[in-house]
């Protein structure tokens, strides 16, 4: 974990601790409060010079912390030359009005003297994106307090409000991910979360959730779960530094069948095109297995190939089980032979999946008549 050092006076310890708690809840930083605290033989300039050895440093300005006399030959080599030499992000946070060089305002300068929380947010934005402070908004005060200022989960939020908030307050998070959960199993929901966040989850349901909990412990992500069944609310409460919105909508968005076919039922599939459509393709496969077994089986094999390529084997097991059930109901021995052959290489032991999976059976899906 990266280190952030505060340079401050003992009189400002309450404010320093409050700011540190806020930043540690939102960022993968450990805030050091002890090593650069001002004392009689160790002034603010000395403290800043030592702090430059950390990953980032923040100088807290107040009448108690600033030196009685600002000598440019002392502070300029540290606050400007030293920061550039060590390439250490260095910021200035004004806690209480005091005298300091106006040049500080031209650097990463944050005024916490009037609105402490607003200034704290600005410090967070800077540390989250050192290359430039993120855009800010004062809208959505309740949601910001509940899930943007601190990790948390908000339930029953109107879909439009959730989307507007996610767009306007994206700067409060390292990543914002929308996950459609309508009709999805636990394995499917976790698989979609992993895909959205760019994580490969090759385990069973419990292993995949554990991996997500580990990732969320250090990543400030926002997940917007649309159409999440009530029984899966605990599943997606991943904790750590992540936040979540569960929307109040129940109806699933309609994805044209033609879009699913254009993504999955071609000879050379584009994984980037298929990834966001895995959920709708899975639901369509299950429907077709009941209404049009042949087409459902063909789409199922194509879906299975995509899932396996992405390492989403918990979902692969479920898709194969659905195909097997449909084939048994029809007493289709040929289909069962292919399905069981595939299942023989797919185990609930995720450690075996990455080495034992063979190419998906019946990959000849390019010339399908699903939409004819």
C-alpha positions as CSV (number, residue, x, y, z in Angstrom):
1,X,0.0,0.0,0.0
2,X,1.3,3.5,-0.8
3,X,2.3,5.9,1.9
4,X,0.9,9.4,2.4
5,X,2.7,11.6,5.0
6,X,0.9,14.5,6.8
7,X,3.1,17.4,7.9
8,X,1.1,19.2,10.7
9,X,1.2,20.7,14.2
10,X,0.0,18.8,17.3
11,X,-2.7,21.4,17.8
12,X,-4.2,20.3,14.5
13,X,-4.3,16.6,15.3
14,X,-8.1,16.3,15.4
15,X,-8.4,17.7,11.9
16,X,-5.5,15.6,10.7
17,X,-7.0,12.4,12.0
18,X,-10.4,13.2,10.5
19,X,-8.8,13.9,7.1
20,X,-6.7,10.8,7.4
21,X,-9.7,8.6,8.1
22,X,-11.5,10.0,5.1
23,X,-8.6,9.5,2.7
24,X,-7.8,6.0,4.0
25,X,-11.5,5.0,3.5
26,X,-11.4,6.1,-0.1
27,X,-7.8,5.5,-1.3
28,X,-5.2,2.8,-1.2
29,X,-3.0,4.9,1.0
30,X,-1.7,4.4,4.5
31,X,-1.6,7.9,6.1
32,X,1.4,8.4,8.4
33,X,0.7,10.9,11.2
34,X,3.6,10.5,13.5
35,X,6.9,10.9,11.7
36,X,6.4,14.4,10.3
37,X,4.5,16.1,13.1
38,X,5.9,19.6,13.9
39,X,7.8,20.0,17.2
40,X,10.1,22.7,18.6
41,X,13.3,21.4,16.9
42,X,11.5,20.2,13.8
43,X,9.5,22.8,11.9
44,X,7.1,22.5,9.0
45,X,9.9,22.8,6.4
46,X,11.9,20.1,8.1
47,X,8.8,17.9,8.2
48,X,8.1,18.5,4.5
49,X,11.7,17.6,3.5
50,X,11.4,14.3,5.3
51,X,8.0,13.6,3.9
52,X,9.3,13.8,0.3
53,X,10.6,10.2,0.7
54,X,7.0,8.9,0.9
55,X,4.7,8.2,-2.1
56,X,2.9,11.4,-1.5
57,X,2.9,14.3,1.1
58,X,0.4,16.8,2.3
59,X,1.3,19.9,4.2
60,X,-1.4,21.1,6.6
61,X,-1.3,24.9,7.1
62,X,-2.5,26.6,10.2
63,X,-1.3,29.3,12.6
64,X,0.1,26.5,14.8
65,X,2.1,24.8,12.0
66,X,3.6,27.5,9.9
67,X,7.0,29.0,10.9
68,X,7.1,32.5,12.3
69,X,9.2,33.7,9.4
70,X,9.1,32.2,5.9
71,X,12.6,32.4,4.5
72,X,12.5,31.7,0.8
73,X,16.0,30.3,0.7
74,X,14.7,27.5,3.0
75,X,11.2,26.7,1.8
76,X,11.6,27.0,-1.9
77,X,14.3,24.3,-2.3
78,X,12.0,21.9,-0.3
79,X,8.5,22.7,-1.5
80,X,9.4,23.2,-5.1
81,X,12.9,21.9,-5.9
82,X,12.7,18.8,-3.6
83,X,9.3,17.8,-4.7
84,X,10.4,17.9,-8.4
85,X,13.7,16.1,-7.6
86,X,12.0,13.2,-5.8
87,X,8.9,13.4,-8.1
88,X,6.7,13.2,-5.0
89,X,3.2,14.5,-5.3
90,X,3.1,17.4,-2.7
91,X,-0.1,19.2,-1.7
92,X,-1.0,22.0,0.6
93,X,-4.2,21.9,2.7
94,X,-5.3,25.1,4.5
95,X,-6.9,24.2,7.9
96,X,-7.1,27.7,9.4
97,X,-6.2,31.1,8.0
98,X,-2.6,31.9,8.4
99,X,0.4,33.5,6.6
100,X,2.2,31.5,3.9
101,X,3.8,32.1,0.5
102,X,1.2,32.8,-2.1
103,X,3.1,30.6,-4.5
104,X,1.6,27.6,-2.6
105,X,-1.8,28.4,-4.2
106,X,-0.4,27.8,-7.6
107,X,0.4,24.2,-6.7
108,X,-2.0,21.5,-5.4
109,X,-3.7,23.7,-2.9
110,X,-6.9,22.8,-1.0
111,X,-8.9,25.1,1.2
112,X,-10.4,23.2,4.1
113,X,-10.8,26.2,6.4
114,X,-14.4,27.0,5.4
115,X,-15.9,23.7,4.2
116,X,-13.8,20.8,5.5
117,X,-15.6,18.0,3.7
118,X,-15.5,19.8,0.3
119,X,-11.8,20.4,0.7
120,X,-11.3,16.8,1.8
121,X,-13.0,15.7,-1.4
122,X,-10.7,17.8,-3.5
123,X,-7.7,16.2,-1.7
124,X,-9.1,12.8,-2.5
125,X,-9.6,13.7,-6.2
126,X,-6.0,14.9,-6.4
127,X,-4.6,11.7,-4.9
128,X,-6.9,9.5,-6.9
129,X,-5.8,11.2,-10.2
130,X,-2.5,13.1,-9.6
131,X,-2.4,14.1,-13.3
132,X,-5.3,16.4,-12.8
133,X,-8.1,17.1,-10.3
134,X,-11.4,15.5,-11.3
135,X,-14.5,17.4,-12.1
136,X,-16.6,18.2,-9.1
137,X,-20.3,18.5,-8.5
138,X,-22.4,19.5,-5.5
139,X,-25.4,17.6,-6.8
140,X,-26.8,14.4,-5.2
141,X,-25.9,15.4,-1.7
142,X,-27.6,12.4,0.0
143,X,-26.0,9.8,-2.3
144,X,-22.6,11.4,-2.2
145,X,-22.7,11.3,1.6
146,X,-23.8,7.7,1.6
147,X,-21.6,6.1,-1.0
148,X,-19.2,8.6,-2.5
149,X,-17.7,10.1,0.6
150,X,-17.5,6.7,2.4
151,X,-17.8,3.1,1.1
152,X,-21.4,1.9,1.4
153,X,-24.4,0.5,-0.4
154,X,-27.7,2.3,-1.3
155,X,-30.8,0.2,-2.1
156,X,-33.9,0.9,-4.1
157,X,-32.5,3.9,-6.1
158,X,-34.5,4.9,-9.2
159,X,-32.6,3.7,-12.3
160,X,-32.4,7.2,-13.9
161,X,-31.1,8.7,-10.6
162,X,-28.5,6.0,-10.3
163,X,-27.3,6.5,-13.9
164,X,-27.2,10.3,-13.4
165,X,-25.3,10.0,-10.2
166,X,-22.8,7.5,-11.6
167,X,-22.1,9.9,-14.5
168,X,-21.8,13.1,-12.5
169,X,-19.8,11.7,-9.6
170,X,-17.5,9.3,-11.6
171,X,-14.6,11.4,-10.3
172,X,-15.2,10.1,-6.8
173,X,-14.3,6.6,-7.9
174,X,-11.5,4.8,-9.6
175,X,-14.0,3.0,-11.8
176,X,-17.8,2.9,-12.3
177,X,-19.4,-0.3,-13.5
178,X,-23.0,-1.1,-14.4
179,X,-24.1,-4.7,-14.1
180,X,-27.5,-6.0,-15.4
181,X,-28.6,-8.7,-13.0
182,X,-32.1,-9.5,-14.4
183,X,-32.6,-13.2,-14.3
184,X,-28.9,-14.0,-13.6
185,X,-27.6,-16.6,-11.3
186,X,-25.1,-15.9,-8.6
187,X,-22.3,-17.3,-10.9
188,X,-23.5,-15.0,-13.7
189,X,-23.7,-11.9,-11.6
190,X,-20.2,-12.4,-10.2
191,X,-18.9,-13.2,-13.7
192,X,-20.4,-10.0,-15.0
193,X,-18.8,-8.0,-12.1
194,X,-15.5,-9.5,-12.9
195,X,-15.8,-8.8,-16.6
196,X,-16.8,-5.2,-15.9
197,X,-13.9,-4.6,-13.5
198,X,-11.4,-6.3,-15.8
199,X,-10.8,-9.3,-13.4
200,X,-10.4,-12.9,-14.5
201,X,-12.5,-15.1,-12.1
202,X,-11.7,-18.8,-12.9
203,X,-13.2,-20.3,-9.7
204,X,-16.5,-21.5,-8.4
205,X,-19.0,-19.1,-7.0
206,X,-17.4,-18.8,-3.5
207,X,-13.9,-18.5,-4.9
208,X,-15.0,-15.8,-7.3
209,X,-16.7,-13.8,-4.6
210,X,-13.7,-14.1,-2.4
211,X,-11.5,-12.8,-5.2
212,X,-13.8,-9.8,-5.7
213,X,-13.8,-9.1,-2.0
214,X,-10.0,-9.1,-2.1
215,X,-10.0,-6.7,-5.1
216,X,-12.6,-4.4,-3.5
217,X,-10.5,-4.1,-0.4
218,X,-8.0,-1.8,-2.2
219,X,-10.0,-0.4,-5.1
220,X,-12.5,2.5,-4.9
221,X,-15.1,1.2,-7.3
222,X,-18.8,1.9,-7.7
223,X,-21.1,-0.8,-8.9
224,X,-24.6,-0.1,-10.2
225,X,-26.7,-3.2,-10.0
226,X,-29.8,-3.1,-12.1
227,X,-32.6,-5.6,-11.6
228,X,-30.8,-7.4,-8.7
229,X,-33.0,-10.1,-7.1
230,X,-33.4,-9.6,-3.4
231,X,-31.8,-12.9,-2.6
232,X,-28.6,-11.8,-4.1
233,X,-28.1,-8.5,-2.2
234,X,-25.7,-10.1,0.3
235,X,-23.8,-11.6,-2.7
236,X,-22.9,-8.1,-4.1
237,X,-22.1,-6.4,-0.8
238,X,-18.4,-6.8,-1.4
239,X,-17.2,-4.4,1.2
240,X,-13.7,-2.9,1.3
241,X,-13.4,0.5,-0.4
242,X,-16.1,-0.3,-3.0
243,X,-19.6,1.2,-3.0
244,X,-22.8,-0.1,-4.7
245,X,-26.2,1.1,-5.8
246,X,-29.0,-1.4,-6.2
247,X,-31.7,0.1,-8.4
248,X,-35.4,-0.4,-8.0
249,X,-36.1,-1.5,-11.5
250,X,-37.4,-5.0,-12.2
251,X,-38.0,-5.2,-15.9
252,X,-35.0,-6.4,-17.9
253,X,-33.7,-4.2,-20.8
254,X,-34.4,-5.7,-24.2
255,X,-31.4,-6.8,-26.2
256,X,-32.3,-7.5,-29.8
257,X,-31.9,-11.2,-30.7
258,X,-30.1,-10.1,-33.8
259,X,-27.4,-8.4,-31.8
260,X,-26.7,-11.5,-29.8
261,X,-26.5,-13.6,-33.0
262,X,-24.2,-11.1,-34.7
263,X,-21.9,-11.3,-31.7
264,X,-21.9,-15.0,-30.9
265,X,-22.9,-16.9,-34.1
266,X,-20.1,-16.0,-36.4
267,X,-17.0,-17.9,-37.4
268,X,-14.5,-15.4,-35.8
269,X,-16.0,-13.9,-32.6
270,X,-14.9,-10.6,-31.1
271,X,-14.5,-11.2,-27.4
272,X,-14.9,-7.5,-26.6
273,X,-18.2,-7.6,-28.4
274,X,-19.4,-10.7,-26.7
275,X,-18.4,-9.8,-23.2
276,X,-21.2,-7.3,-22.4
277,X,-23.8,-9.6,-24.0
278,X,-23.0,-12.8,-22.0
279,X,-26.0,-12.2,-19.7
280,X,-28.6,-11.7,-22.4
281,X,-27.1,-14.6,-24.4
282,X,-27.3,-16.9,-21.4
283,X,-31.0,-16.0,-20.8
284,X,-31.7,-16.5,-24.5
285,X,-29.9,-19.8,-24.5
286,X,-32.1,-21.1,-21.6
287,X,-35.3,-19.9,-23.3
288,X,-34.3,-21.5,-26.7
289,X,-33.4,-24.8,-25.0
290,X,-37.1,-25.1,-24.0
291,X,-38.7,-23.6,-27.1
292,X,-36.3,-24.5,-30.0
293,X,-33.8,-27.1,-28.7
294,X,-31.6,-27.1,-31.8
295,X,-31.1,-23.4,-31.9
296,X,-30.7,-23.3,-28.1
297,X,-28.0,-25.9,-28.3
298,X,-26.1,-24.1,-31.1
299,X,-26.2,-20.8,-29.2
300,X,-25.2,-22.7,-26.0
301,X,-22.0,-24.1,-27.6
302,X,-21.1,-20.6,-28.9
303,X,-21.8,-19.1,-25.5
304,X,-19.7,-21.8,-23.8
305,X,-16.7,-21.1,-26.0
306,X,-16.9,-17.4,-25.0
307,X,-17.2,-18.2,-21.3
308,X,-14.3,-20.6,-21.4
309,X,-12.1,-18.3,-23.3
310,X,-12.8,-15.6,-20.6
311,X,-12.1,-18.1,-17.8
312,X,-15.7,-17.9,-16.6
313,X,-16.0,-21.5,-15.7
314,X,-18.6,-21.3,-12.9
315,X,-21.0,-20.1,-15.6
316,X,-19.7,-22.7,-18.0
317,X,-20.8,-25.4,-15.6
318,X,-24.3,-23.9,-15.3
319,X,-24.7,-23.6,-19.1
320,X,-23.6,-27.2,-19.6
321,X,-26.1,-28.3,-16.9
322,X,-28.9,-26.5,-18.6
323,X,-28.0,-28.1,-22.0
324,X,-27.8,-31.5,-20.4
325,X,-31.2,-31.1,-18.7
326,X,-32.8,-30.1,-22.0
327,X,-31.1,-32.9,-23.9
328,X,-32.2,-35.5,-21.4
329,X,-35.8,-34.3,-21.6
330,X,-35.7,-34.9,-25.3
331,X,-33.8,-38.2,-25.0
332,X,-31.3,-36.8,-27.5
333,X,-28.4,-39.3,-27.1
334,X,-26.1,-37.6,-29.6
335,X,-26.4,-34.2,-27.9
336,X,-25.9,-35.9,-24.5
337,X,-22.8,-37.6,-25.7
338,X,-21.2,-34.2,-26.7
339,X,-22.4,-32.5,-23.6
340,X,-21.2,-35.2,-21.2
341,X,-17.9,-35.3,-23.1
342,X,-17.5,-31.6,-22.4
343,X,-18.6,-32.0,-18.8
344,X,-16.0,-34.7,-18.2
345,X,-13.3,-32.0,-18.7
346,X,-15.1,-29.5,-16.5
347,X,-14.8,-30.0,-12.8
348,X,-16.0,-28.1,-9.8
349,X,-12.4,-28.0,-8.8
350,X,-11.4,-24.7,-10.4
351,X,-7.7,-25.5,-10.1
352,X,-8.2,-28.1,-12.7
353,X,-10.2,-26.0,-15.2
354,X,-7.2,-24.0,-16.5
355,X,-5.3,-27.2,-17.5
356,X,-8.0,-29.7,-18.3
357,X,-10.5,-27.8,-20.4
358,X,-10.5,-29.0,-24.0
359,X,-11.8,-27.1,-27.0
360,X,-15.6,-26.8,-26.9
361,X,-17.5,-29.4,-28.8
362,X,-19.5,-28.5,-31.9
363,X,-17.8,-25.2,-32.6
364,X,-19.3,-25.2,-36.1
365,X,-21.7,-22.4,-35.3
366,X,-20.9,-19.9,-38.1
367,X,-23.8,-20.9,-40.4
368,X,-26.7,-21.0,-38.0
369,X,-30.3,-20.5,-38.9
370,X,-31.4,-19.0,-35.5
371,X,-32.9,-15.9,-37.1
372,X,-34.2,-17.4,-40.4
